[in-house]
Amino acid sequence: MKVFAKSVFYIMNILKIIGMICLALVMLIISVGVISRLLGRPLLGVIELAEIIHFVVILFAFGYTQAEKEHISIGLLVDRFSPKVQLLFDNIAHVLTVCVCMVISYIFFLISMEETKTSLLLDFPFMFLKIIVTIGFFVWGLVALSQISFKTPPSEKEVSPDV
């Protein structure tokens, strides 16, 4: 299981680096677009290109957010249960996340193989965007799968009280 988790986090780190590069690229593209507009020679497709790159950043951030456990979760009810029941609910949530992510990834993979449409201004193929969705959700599902815990949490008696 450790090899699987390390492989998943390696893939996720590659996507994280791609996302950071894309953010820098968006900053550069928008800056060049603004400067060129100020000089009276606006560049076509700057907004469309920025939107496409934002799309990549958002989809690649899903897995990273899952790995950092930063997705929104409301533990109002679950926090009142014992650690074992909390672990059970966490594992159920991870399994559901894996199932939903893999279904979305599979559907977008099938759709992307038949996609022929392109963007209006830059003629950017939507097929690549659907492949990005496939990769983003697939890695998110893999990260959630790697977080499923088979260990029993310490009992309430073993946990030291907060001071």
C-alpha positions as CSV (number, residue, x, y, z in Angstrom):
1,M,0.0,0.0,0.0
2,K,2.9,2.3,0.7
3,V,4.2,1.9,-2.9
4,F,0.7,2.8,-4.2
5,A,0.5,5.9,-2.0
6,K,3.9,7.0,-3.0
7,S,3.1,6.6,-6.7
8,V,-0.1,8.5,-6.3
9,F,1.6,11.4,-4.5
10,Y,4.3,11.4,-7.1
11,I,1.7,11.8,-9.9
12,M,-0.1,14.4,-7.8
13,N,3.1,16.4,-7.4
14,I,3.6,16.4,-11.1
15,L,0.1,17.8,-11.6
16,K,0.9,20.3,-8.8
17,I,4.0,21.5,-10.7
18,I,2.0,21.7,-13.9
19,G,-0.6,23.8,-12.1
20,M,2.0,26.2,-10.8
21,I,3.5,26.6,-14.2
22,C,0.0,27.3,-15.6
23,L,-0.6,30.0,-12.9
24,A,2.6,31.7,-13.9
25,L,1.7,31.4,-17.5
26,V,-1.8,33.0,-16.9
27,M,-0.1,35.8,-15.1
28,L,2.3,36.3,-18.0
29,I,-0.5,36.0,-20.7
30,I,-2.8,38.5,-18.9
31,S,0.1,40.9,-18.4
32,V,1.1,40.8,-22.0
33,G,-2.5,41.2,-23.1
34,V,-3.0,44.3,-20.9
35,I,0.3,45.9,-22.1
36,S,-0.5,45.2,-25.7
37,R,-3.9,46.7,-25.2
38,L,-2.4,49.8,-23.7
39,L,-0.1,50.1,-26.7
40,G,-3.1,50.0,-29.0
41,R,-2.4,46.6,-30.5
42,P,-4.6,44.1,-28.5
43,L,-3.9,40.4,-28.9
44,L,-6.7,38.2,-29.9
45,G,-7.5,35.1,-27.7
46,V,-5.9,36.3,-24.5
47,I,-9.1,35.8,-22.5
48,E,-9.8,32.5,-24.1
49,L,-6.3,31.2,-23.4
50,A,-6.5,32.4,-19.8
51,E,-9.8,30.6,-19.3
52,I,-8.4,27.4,-20.7
53,I,-5.3,27.6,-18.5
54,H,-7.5,28.3,-15.4
55,F,-9.5,25.2,-16.3
56,V,-6.3,23.1,-16.2
57,V,-5.3,24.7,-12.8
58,I,-8.7,24.0,-11.2
59,L,-8.9,20.4,-12.4
60,F,-5.3,19.6,-11.4
61,A,-5.9,21.1,-7.9
62,F,-8.6,18.6,-6.9
63,G,-6.2,15.8,-6.1
64,Y,-3.8,18.2,-4.3
65,T,-6.7,19.5,-2.2
66,Q,-7.8,16.0,-1.3
67,A,-4.2,15.1,-0.3
68,E,-4.0,18.1,2.0
69,K,-7.4,17.3,3.4
70,E,-8.6,20.8,2.5
71,H,-11.9,19.9,0.9
72,I,-14.9,21.3,2.8
73,S,-16.3,18.8,5.3
74,I,-18.8,19.4,8.1
75,G,-18.2,17.3,11.1
76,L,-21.0,18.7,13.2
77,L,-22.7,15.3,13.6
78,V,-19.8,12.9,13.0
79,D,-17.5,14.6,15.6
80,R,-19.8,13.5,18.4
81,F,-19.2,9.8,17.6
82,S,-16.3,7.6,18.9
83,P,-13.1,7.6,16.9
84,K,-13.9,4.2,15.4
85,V,-17.3,5.5,14.0
86,Q,-15.5,8.6,12.7
87,L,-13.0,6.5,10.9
88,L,-15.9,4.4,9.4
89,F,-17.6,7.6,8.2
90,D,-14.3,8.9,6.8
91,N,-13.7,5.7,4.9
92,I,-17.3,5.7,3.5
93,A,-16.7,9.3,2.3
94,H,-13.4,8.2,0.7
95,V,-15.0,5.2,-1.0
96,L,-17.8,7.4,-2.3
97,T,-15.3,10.0,-3.5
98,V,-13.3,7.3,-5.3
99,C,-16.5,5.9,-7.0
100,V,-17.7,9.3,-8.1
101,C,-14.3,10.4,-9.4
102,M,-13.7,7.2,-11.3
103,V,-17.2,7.3,-12.9
104,I,-16.7,11.0,-14.0
105,S,-13.2,10.2,-15.2
106,Y,-14.5,7.2,-17.2
107,I,-17.4,9.1,-18.8
108,F,-15.2,12.1,-19.8
109,F,-12.6,9.7,-21.2
110,L,-15.3,8.1,-23.4
111,I,-16.7,11.5,-24.4
112,S,-13.2,12.9,-25.2
113,M,-12.6,10.2,-27.8
114,E,-15.6,11.4,-29.8
115,E,-15.1,15.1,-29.3
116,T,-14.6,17.2,-32.5
117,K,-15.5,20.7,-31.4
118,T,-13.0,23.5,-31.0
119,S,-13.0,26.9,-29.3
120,L,-14.3,29.8,-31.3
121,L,-11.3,32.1,-31.5
122,L,-8.2,29.9,-31.1
123,D,-9.6,26.7,-32.5
124,F,-8.4,24.9,-29.4
125,P,-9.8,21.3,-29.4
126,F,-12.2,20.6,-26.6
127,M,-11.0,17.0,-26.6
128,F,-7.9,18.1,-24.7
129,L,-10.0,19.8,-22.1
130,K,-12.0,16.6,-21.6
131,I,-8.8,14.7,-21.2
132,I,-7.8,17.2,-18.5
133,V,-11.1,16.5,-16.7
134,T,-10.3,12.8,-17.0
135,I,-6.8,13.1,-15.5
136,G,-7.9,15.5,-12.8
137,F,-10.8,13.3,-11.5
138,F,-8.7,10.1,-11.9
139,V,-5.9,11.5,-9.8
140,W,-8.4,12.9,-7.2
141,G,-9.9,9.4,-7.0
142,L,-6.5,7.8,-6.6
143,V,-5.6,10.2,-3.8
144,A,-8.9,9.4,-2.0
145,L,-8.2,5.7,-2.5
146,S,-4.8,6.0,-0.9
147,Q,-6.4,7.7,2.1
148,I,-8.7,4.9,3.0
149,S,-7.5,3.7,6.4
150,F,-7.6,0.1,7.5
151,K,-6.1,0.9,11.0
152,T,-8.2,1.1,14.0
153,P,-8.0,4.4,15.8
154,P,-6.9,4.6,19.4
155,S,-9.8,4.3,21.8
156,E,-11.0,7.3,23.7
157,K,-9.2,6.0,26.9
158,E,-5.8,6.0,25.0
159,V,-6.2,9.5,23.7
160,S,-4.8,12.1,26.0
161,P,-7.2,14.9,27.0
162,D,-6.7,18.3,25.6
163,V,-5.3,20.8,28.1
